[in-house]
Structures are given as C-alpha cells and as structure tokens.
Amino acid sequence: MEFDFDRVIERRGTSSLKWDFPERFTGLPTAKARELLPLWVADMDFPAPPAVVEALGKRLEHGIFGYTLEPRGYFQAVIDWMGRRHGWEIHRSWMIPCPGVVPTVSLAVLAFTLPGERVVLQPPVYYPFRSCVESVGRHVAENPLLLEGGRYCLNLEGLERLLDRRTRLLVLCSPHNPVGRVWDREELEGLVALCRRKGVIIVSDEIHHDLVLGGHRHTPTAAVSEAAAEITVTLTSATKSFNLAGLGGSFAIAANRELRRRIRIVGDGLWSSVANVFAAEAAEAAYRHGEPWLEALLHYVEGNYHFLVEYLGKRLQTARVIPLEGTYLAWVDLRGLGLSDAELRQRILERGQVWLDDGPMFGTGGEGFQRINLACPRAILEQALERMTAALRL
C-alpha cells in the first residue's frame, strides 16, 4: 500500500498545539503568528494509519461514549507487537493501562521515592522529566551524557559516583530524546548492573521504541536480563509511533510484582487508567494493522534526515547534525556559529520565522543546540531550512 507523506495538510485552525500555539499564546499579531513554520513539538504532520481512522470511525458511529474499559483484544495486540517487533515476550499480568507516559513518570516518582530523595536524569533529556520530579518534592540528580566523537554515550563512571542512599530511581530515555541515540545492549547491561548493585529502580521511557532508523535495533531495557526485568518499569504507548498523541493512552510494563503493586497503589489513588474511549481502540488497530504504514514512515523520515544533513552541509557548514539513530527528532549542533542561545533563538524564530525547540530547555549540555522535528512533508522541511539558514548566515 502506498502512503503519501508528501501531501501537505492544513492543520491551522484545528486546535493543533504544534500549529495554533503561536497564534493563541505568543502575543504575536495573528498574521505574523501564522507565518511561523513549526518544527518543534514531537507530533507528525501526517494522518494516522488508515486502519486506525477506520476503527475510530466505527466506534464513533456507535454514538455512546460512556465510561470505558480497555478492549480485551488491546492487551493481546500489545503482547503480539512486542514479540514480533522487539523480540520481547511479555505477559498480560505485567501490563498496567495508564493515561500517558509523562503522567506515569510522575506516578512512578511518587510510587518509588519519598520526599527529599533523588531521581537521576541524564541530560540533555526530554524536559518534562524534571518537572515530574521536582513538582512532587523530589530532587534531580544530573548525570549528563557524554558527547564523544560526535556521538552521545552513557556516563556510567559518573553515574556510579552519583548514586547514594538518597537516590532511589533513574529515569532512562530509550531511544533518547533529544539526542537520537538507540542504546546498545552492552550499554544497557552496564546501566542495569550498576543500578541493581546500588538498589536503584529504572523507569525506562520507551515511547520512541518503534522509531528506529538506519539498521539500528531497539533493545527493551527490561529484556536485557532477568536482573533487568526485576528492577525496570517500562513506559510506552502507540501514540508516538502512529501519531495519536491527541488521543492519549499508554501502558506500564513490569515483570516484578512488587513494582506493579506500588504503581497500582498510587495509580488507584489518582484514578489513572486508559485516557478515553478512543485511545485503546486506536492503539489496538495500530498494533494489529499499522505496521506497513510505520515502515513507510520510517523510510520517509530517514529520507528527511539525509535531506537535512545534505542541506546544512551545503548551506551552513558550521552546523553539525548529530547522527540520528532513533526518533524523528534531529539534534543539531550550532555552537560553531559562535552565537549565544538568545541570539540563535532571535535569528531562527524572529528573523527566520521557524519555531524549533531550543537546546537549553533540555538541560545541561543543550546549550548551542536546536531540536528539529523531521516528521513533516519534505516541502515544509525545505522551506523551514531555507528560512533558518538565511537567518543564521546574516
């Protein structure tokens, strides 16, 4: 089946966070806000797989949208997907329906730590993690990634020095957002061994697990070993893989019964469950019938990545694109321009009229970087790059 990812679909006026945020919340004049090209927040400018649209249409026709349970077939669809796509055998009893990955990070912080204890983050990293920790009275312990030879890696030596009796939890981003790493099995084995020895639980955000490029392979952290399964809670969802973020819904996977019990206690107190009547219906359809669409998407995103590298190589040679192994989010090093982060933002956003995610929002190590969302038609990407490079060459 052919999927047309080149088709430009108008999203302004649909209450799209990505496209309508500038007009509603920046204070810019309407005409100027509508000129911005948004390549920031991580959703795609592509329709969901046809099977998902069809499944939602059937559910919509029923016309009654009361309190809902997860469809029985949903859990088996996830089990089958994990086995087929990732070689990971999971069981129904390990799965806990949740409203979304970020809320479940907060839930896990509450479940596994006490006020005043520390949670390890490895920046530059997805910025909501910090608020998930600090908003509930816990402290962030930073173990920044290492950038060596143009590629990021885990700093296990730094982590070993950091872990102490006040540190109970580590939040792992795998594949990593924003630096685009797909962690090797050996790296994960080292991380697991260290956390197990130090008595630290791993919460592994694997929402980008299906978005792996260039022959790389995602290894679920919990699947590394029996020891990994005992200390890991995996958080993931169909929303990122199939562009369903507006529907919400996710699940936690934990082989360890005690970890599941603690997650459920806090979750029950917060009345957290599936996001809404459509979320699990969409996810089940995606996992059962969306794989051809996903494969076509990955091919298109990889093409956009190569287009980005070649374009900047010709038009802005001081820029360096960090190799993209996973996600559809390119991490671009602009430190060679010698501009401050405020100057980068002023030129790209105000002069170039392109909205990217500024590196510093991802924490330590993000200075001088910009994150670019590649999940858009190539014509939009090209127009944005034209504006951006023209503004940066001034």
Phi, psi and omega in degrees: 000138180268138176237131186263091179276353176279344184291127178270122181247128180292122180248348177296142180085008178250016186059035176284125176302318184296316189259331185260349179303314182303319183289325185275326196234354183267345183081002178288149172304146185306315183298318181289320179299324182284348177278342182294139172258117185266116173235049187248271189303149190276069161231165188260152174266037181236144175297151176297164178305143181306324180297327178289315179300319179296316180296319179292324178298319178295319180292323179297322181298333180297323170085355179243126187232055180281189178306144191232154168252161173289133177302144181304322183289343182300311183296318179293326177297319177294315179302313181296319181297313181298321178291315184286316188274327188235001179064030185243116179272114178242165183240152181304321183294342180280346192263134178235115177295140183220162183282341182172162184292314182297313176302328181284333170299314177300317179299317180294321177300318178293324184286327191246359180225162175250158177307135180092345178280172189248147176235129182276129169241153184237083184282163000291134187211162180316117194293332178297340179304318183298316181292329176299327181277307190286331183290344179249020172082021174254169183245143176274130171250115186271132171233084187301145173297157175260134175255105185233121180061033179079010181225139181276149175215162178288141178262083184288328177295316177296322180295318180299321178291331186281324187289129177215187185292343178274354186254114187248344191214144173233129176261118180256139176251114189212112352302157191273131174248117022253000192277353171078016179280141166253109188294136176288154178304320182296321177297316181293323177299317178297318179297314181298314181301319181292314180294322179296317181295327183267359179072035182252132176276142177254125168256114187254107176282107183242036183295337179265018190298332181273348188261072185240134189242169166059034177081001177284162181226129177282132175249115176301132183305316183292343182269359183295322183193170174297323178297321178297318180298329183285337185243006187244135166247121181263132178244127178202181189191160172278352191294320182284319183297324190240016177059057182239023189302327181292344177273334182073191180096138178199186175209150172256144179234124179215121178285331183282120184299322181293321177296319178298317181300316182291323175298316184292323180300311180291318180299320179295324179294332180262001182054046181265138180200205176301148188294313183195179187296338182266339190299307182290326176301315180294317182296317180298316178298320180296313182292329181277325191230000188266002186297318177301320177298316181298317179298319177294320178300313182299321178297319182290316180297320178296324174297319177296322178298314179294325176299315179301312182299315181292320182296310180292328177298331180268322190258339183211075191290346176281348178279149178226124179268123177293135181308130183263110179261328181208163188076178173245029186242111182275139181250112190248126181270112180249017182296334180294346178283343180072023181258149173288167178296324177296321179291321177300313181297317181299317182288314185289313185279309187279316179278313185278342181060040176235130182256110174247176173265123182289137182305316183301337180294342179269004173096196183308131180092356180270354183297130178086004180248160172225144176257130184242126178278117183266002183272067180211161175303144185299330179297322178291317178300316181296317180297318179296319180292324176300312180296315184296311183292323177298319181290326183279341180273353182296000000 
